[in-house]
């Protein structure tokens, strides 16, 4: 018998903008980069400890009042998706509302601190207001305030990937937190023309190859989630069912990162002043350890898929930093267990750097032109294969200031993702606050339990990670 959840719902309502959205803003087209995204929610958990036992900590009235007012500037979030045909959706900005829930958690937040903010998966599941997008009546944004016995709070956020990437989600949360403190904030820019490609754009071979590799036609009428009816919900895997998944968190401090970066340079590179970044070294090392942990043949290629923010490639475009929507492209590094055994962390770091640094804005423009030429947009990203032994997806959220999201009661102590439904092979990296001393990054990884065991025991993971939480 499955354990009963310790989280109890106490409030549920729909929050609308403080001011009614005007008629001239009632419809908003999605960009092509939004259209190709699946209708799935991007999850975030922000943990706020009530260290001073303050009364009214993260009080509901303040959160709701500031949310209503910030939605005046982020009004599409209170709307709903509308299918306009040919695989395209638009946002009907009808002020239907953002889903807001509040719960009580029969546990102290301090217990979570001791366990590295990795609660039981059943508890994790109940810390969010919604999980799957099922109909056009579902919200584009859901928020849940989980209150612990000691006054601490875990803020669960679900935002539909179809309308916003992680950068846009952070922009909104930053605005909401600043609105709560009465501080000026950066407003989202919804102009789709910011993504327009230059008239002289040429569709390159690289763009065609990328498009063919990363996209496929998609018919939602024929889409079914493959499940094994013989597998119980919480049981160990059956022959055709998914493997049981486990999440861990690796803490990387400055000393471990410094050593990893040092080992990613040969003497010849140092003599010629060829420098790799700390992240080049870190991700190269992690990819090697992940490949070694996967249960695949020695020559079987394994792909490491990494999402890159397009805004960083278009810095000369005014307002691009505040563009609200999706503007992400993936790059991949491929290797095998045999290649990993025959190479060094230097080569892995160099391969990672090459894929990231060779990305040009022309690739974004070329793919945009391909999108525009396709009248029928029933295509979607292929980068998400949730239970593939040969694919691993990664997100770097360390540059996004989630740890600065102060609603007037202090900054969150940790940020976590919720990737228990993300399949066998997911990673996300969060930055740590400036109060974390030598701790710099938290890397949350999800794989099946057997792979996780091998990954934890990997000599390079043991060498560079300062702490492993599981």
N, C-alpha and C positions, 0 to 999 in steps of 0.2 A: 504494500500500500504506500502510495506517495506521501511524503510529509506535507502537512498543511502549511500554507504560507503564513508568515508572521506579519504581513502587510494588510491593512484594512482600509478600504476606501471610505473617506469621510466627506468628500465634496467633489462635485462634478458639474461643470457649467461651461457655456460657450461665451468667450470674451470677444467683443466687437470693438472696432475703433471708437474712440471717444467722439469723433465727428463722422457723420455719415459721408461715405465716399460719393463724390459728385458723379453725375451721369456721364460726363466726358471721360471718366476714368474707369468705366464699368467693364471694359474688356481689355485684356492684355495678352498679346500674342507671345508664345514661347519662342525662343531662338531655336535654330536647328540643333544646337548643342544641348539644349534642354530636351528636345523631342526624342533624341536617341537614347536618353537615359531611361532605365527601368523605373516603374512606379514602386519604389521601395523607400523606406525611411532611413535616414542617417541618424544614428543614436549617439547621445552624449550623456554622461553622468558627471555632475559637478558636486563635490562633497564640501560642505561648509560646517566646520566644527564650531560649536558655541562654547568657546574656551572660557569665557567670563561669566557663563550662566546668565546672560542678559535676558531680561523679560522682553517679549515681543520680537525675538530674534527672527529675522527674515519673515516679518509678519505678513499675513495674507492681504490685508487692505493695501499695504504699500506695493506689494507685487502686482496686484490687480490694477490699481490706479495707474502705475507707471506703464504696465502692459497696454492698457487701453490707449494711453496717450502716444506711446511709441508706435502703435499700429496705425496712427494717422499718417506716418511717413512710410510705414511698411505695410500699407493696406492690402496688397495682393495676398499676404499671408493669411488673411481672414476670409479669402475667397474659396472657390471650388474649381476643380478642373472640368472643362467641357470638351467633349470629343467633337472635332470639326471635320473629321473624315481624312482619308489618305494617311492614316497613322499620326495625325497631328492633334494636339490638344491646345487649348487656350485657357487662361484663367478668367473666370467670371468673378469680378471683384464686387461681390454682392453682400459683403459684410456678414456672411453666414457665421463667422466666428472661429477663433482658435480654441481648441479643446484644452481646458484647464482642469486638473484634478489635484486633490490633496489626500494624503494618506497618513496613517500613523503606523510606525514600525515598532514592533515589540522587541526592541533591542537597543543597545546604546551604540552611538557612532564610534566610541572608543574601541569597541570590539572589532569594527571594520578596520580601524587604524592598525591594530595588531595583526590582522590577517592581510594587510596590504591592499585593502579596499577591493577584495575579491570575494564577495559573498557567494553563497550557494546559488547555483544557476536558477533554481526555482524562485529564489528571492529576487535575483536580477530581473527575471521576467516580469515580476509584478512592480518593479520600480519605474516602469514607463507607462504612459497613458494609452498607447496604441502600438501595434507591432506590424501589421500588414495592411497595405492599401487594397481595399476590396471593391469599392464602388465610388462613383463621383460625388457621393454624399460624405465621404471621409474627409477629414481635415487635412490641410497642407502643413499644419504645425500643431503639435501636441506638447503640452507641458505638464509635468507632475511634480508636486512638492511633497517629498517623503520626509516626515518628521519623526525623529528618534526620541527615545525616552529621556536622553540627557539634553535635549534641546537642539541637537545638531540637525542639519538638513542635507538631503541629497536631492539635487535638482535634476530631474530626468527630462531630456528634450528629444523629441522626434520631429525632424523636418524632412519633407518629401524631397528626395534627390532629383525628382523631375523638375523642380523649380529652383533648386539651390544646391551649390556644392558646399564643402566645408568652410571655404573662405567667406561665402555669403552668410552662412549660419553664424560664424563668429562675428561678422559685421553687425548682424541683427542683435545678437546677445550683448555685444558691447554697447550698442545704442540703448537697449533696455536697461542695462545696469546703470549707465550714466543718467538716463532719464529718472531712475529711482533716486539718484543722488542729486538731481537738479543740475547736472553738468551738461554742457553742450556736447553733442555727438555728431558723428559723420552719418549722413543719410544715405540710404541705398539709392543707386542710380539704375533705373529700369529701362534705359534707352537701348534697344536692341541694335541700333545703328552702330554702337561702339564695336560690335563684332563684324561689321561689314568688311569684306575683303576689297583691296584696291582693284581698280578696273583693269590693271595690267597683270593681274594674278594668272600664273600659269599652273595648271594641274601637273604636278611633278610625278615621276615614277615612284618616288618615295611615298607620296600621298596616296596614290592608287594602291600600292602594296599595303600600306597601313590600313586603308579602308577595307580592303578585301580580308585582311587578317583579323581585324577587330570588330567587324560588323556582320550581321546576318539578317535576313528577312524574318519577321516575327508575326505570327498570327495568334492573337490572344485566345481565339475560339478553340484552337487546337493545343493550347499550352496546358499541360498538366504536371503537377509536382509528383515525381515518382516516389511512392511510399511502399514499404513492405507491410502488408496487412498482418503478417505474422509476428511483427516486432512490437512489443509493448512500448509505451511512450518513454518510460524511464529505464528500460532494460539495456543490457549490453547488446551489441550489434548482432543481427541475424544475417544469414548469407547475403540477402539482397538489400538489407537496410543500411542506413548511414552509420559510420563508425561513431562511437561515443567520443565527444569532443571535450577538450580541456583547455582552459585559459591560464596563462602564467604572465607575470610581469617581471621584466628584467630592469633593475636599476643600474644606470651607468653614471659613475662619478668622474670627476675630472682626471683622476689618476689612471683609471682604467682606460678612458678614452685617449689620454695622452700616449699610453703604451701601445694601444691599438693603432693609432696614427703613426707612431714611430716604426712599428713593425710593417706598416704598409709602404715603407720607403726603402729602396735599396741604397747602398752607398753611392752608386752611380747617379741615381736620381738626386741625391743630396748634393753631390759635387756639381751637377748641372742645374741645380736650383729648380728642379721639377717637383712641385709641391701638390699633394693631394689634400683635400679637406678632411676634417674629422669625420664628417658624414660619409664621404666616399669610403673611408676605411671601415667605418662602423657597418654600413649596409653591405659592403663587400664581404666582411667577416660573417655577418648574420646569414647572408645568402648561402655561403659555404656550409655553415652549420645546419641550415635548413635542408639543403640538398642531401647532406650526409644522413639526416634523420629520416628521410622519406623512404618508404618501402617500394623502391623501383629498381629495375635492372641497372647494372653499371653504365650502360651506354644509353639509357633512356633519357632524352632531353627533359630538363625541368626549367620552366620559365618563371622568372621573378618579375612581376608586373608592378610598375611604379607610376602613380599618378602625379602629374606635374601641372602646376598652376600656370595657365596661359597669361595671366596678368603680369607676371614677371618678365614676359617676353615682349610686352607692349607698353613699356614704361613711358614712351613718348606720347601716348594717347591720353588726352585729358579725361579725368574722371574714371579711368580704367580701374584704379585701385578700389573704387567703390561700386563697381558693376555688380548688380545682384542677379545671379543666375548661375549657369554652369559654363565654365571656361577651363576645362581640364582635358588633358590628353595623356595617354599612357605611353611609357617607354618600357622596353623589356630587355632583360639580360638572360641568356640561355646557357646552361651548362649541364653537366652530367656528374654522377658520382665518380666516374673514372677520371674525368678532367679535374675535378676538385682534388682527388688524391694525387694527381701529377703536377699540380700548380700550387702557388702560394697565395697568401692573402693580398700580396702586392698586385698580382694579376687580376684578382677579383675586384679590388678597389679601382684599378685602372679601367676595367671593363665597365664598371658602374659609372665612373666619371665620364667615359666616352659617350655613353648613351644619354646622359643628362646634359652634358655641355654641348653636344652636337645638335640639340633641338633648336630649330630656328623658327622665327615667326612665320616664315614662308610656308612651313608645313601646316600651321593652323589655317592660313589663308587658303591654301590649296584644298584642304579638306572642307572648309566652309563652302568653297565653290562647288565641290562635288555634292554636298548636301543640297545647295540651292538648285542644282541642275536636276535633282531627283524630285519630281512632283509627288511621288508616292514615298512617304517617309516611314513606312512600316519596317524600319531597320533599328537595331539596338546594339549596344556594345556587347561584345563577346568576352570582355575581360573578366567577367564574373562567371566562373565555373565552380560552384560551391563545394563540390566533393571530388575534385580532381587531384590525383596523386602527383601530377606533373605540372601543376600551376600553383603559384603563390602570389597573393596580392598584398601590396604594401601602401600605406599612406603616411606621409610625414606631416603631422600637425604641430610639430615642435615650434614652428615660427608663428603660429597663431596664438594670440595672447589669451587663451582660455583661463590661465591662472590669474589674470588681472580683472576678472569679472566680479567686481565689488558692487553689491546692491546697497551699500551703506552699512554693512555689518562685517566687513572684512573680506579678504580674498579667499577663494576656495583652496583647500589644502591639496586636493588631487583632482585630476580629470581622468575619467575612464571611458572607454567605449563599451558598447554592448555587442559583442560579436559572436555570441553563442548560436545565432542563427545564420552566421556568415559562411558556414561551411568549413571544410577541412583545409585550411591554409590561408590565414589572415594575419596581418600585422599592422599596428598603428603606433606611431611614436608621438608622445606628448612632451613638451618642455616642462621644466620644473620652475617654481617661483624663485625670486631672488632671495627668499629666506631659507632656501634649501641648502645653503652652504656649498658643499662640494658636489652635491647631487645635481645632475644636469638633465638627464633624459629618463623617462619611463617608456619602455617598449613593451607593449601588450601583444602577445602572440597566442593564436589559437590553432591547434592541430588536434588530430586524434591522440588519444592517451598514449599509445605506443610510440608515436613519433615524438611526442613531448618528452617522454622518458629518455629517448636517445638524444634529443636535442639538449636537455639539461645536462647530460653527462658528457657532452662534446667538450674536448679539451680547450678549444678557443673560447667557448662560452664561459667555461670555468675560469679562464685566465683573465678575461676582460670585464665581465659583469661583476659589479660589486655586491649585488644581492639578487637572489631569485625568489620571487614570491609565488607560491602555489598552494 
